[in-house]
């Protein structure tokens, strides 16, 4: 098994914590997978350096931002807030 420190410093924080029941203060926070194990387990690291071993069901991939071809600005994500007020 390789050390989780050496090769993983270059990995991006491309996942987020999706469970509110365990570690509720970390809900929605970016993280990265350091090591994937057997039986659907993995070691993850948050941006502040906190590490934990959990199920891979507890993390989800962050969807990439879509870019408009017209003016290279980010396309809106989700519904228009003006429509939610009515």
N, C-alpha and C positions, 0 to 999 in steps of 0.2 A: 504494500500500500504506500502511496506517495504522501508526502507531507502536505497538509492543506494550505501551508503558508507560501511555499516557494512559487508554485505555478499559478496560484489563484489571485495574485496581486493585480494581474492584468485583466481579470474577468470583470465585465460590467455588472452593475446592479440592475439586472434585466427581469427580475421577478418582484412580486409583492406579497406580503403576508395577508391571507384572506380569512383568517379564523378569529372570531371575536371571543369565543369561549376560552381559549388558551392564549395567553399574552394579549389581552384586549387593548393594552396601551400601544401595541405594535400594529394594530389593524390598519392595513393600507400602506404600510411603510415599505420602501424598497429594500430588497435583499438580493443575495446571490447564492447559488448552490456551489459549495466548495467540493463536496464529495457525495456521490450517489452510492448507496449501499444496496444490499439485498432486501427483499421483502418490502419494496417501495419506500425505503427510508433514505434520508439525506441529511447532511450537515449544511446548515445555511448560516450566513453572516449578514448582519444588518450594517448599515452605513456607520454606525457608532462603534462597531467592532464586536458587538454582542453576538455570540454563536450559540446555536442550539441544534439538537438532532430531532428531527420530526418526520412525519409522513410527507411524501411529495404531494399529497392532496392538499396540504396546508398552504402551498404557494402556487401562484399563477404567473404566467408570463405577462409582462407589460406589453400591451399592443403598441406597435410603432405608430408614430404620428404620421398622418397622411399629409401630403404636400400638394397644393394646388398647382397645376401647370401654368396658370395664367400669370400669377404674380409672386410665386414662390412663398406664399404665406401659408400658415397652417389652416387646414380646413376645420370648420367648427365640429366639435364632438358633442353628440347628444342633441336633445331637442332645443328649440329656440326658447330662451327664458321668457320672452314676451308671451308665448303661447301658454305657458304654465300658469300665468296669473289669471287667465280668464276661466 
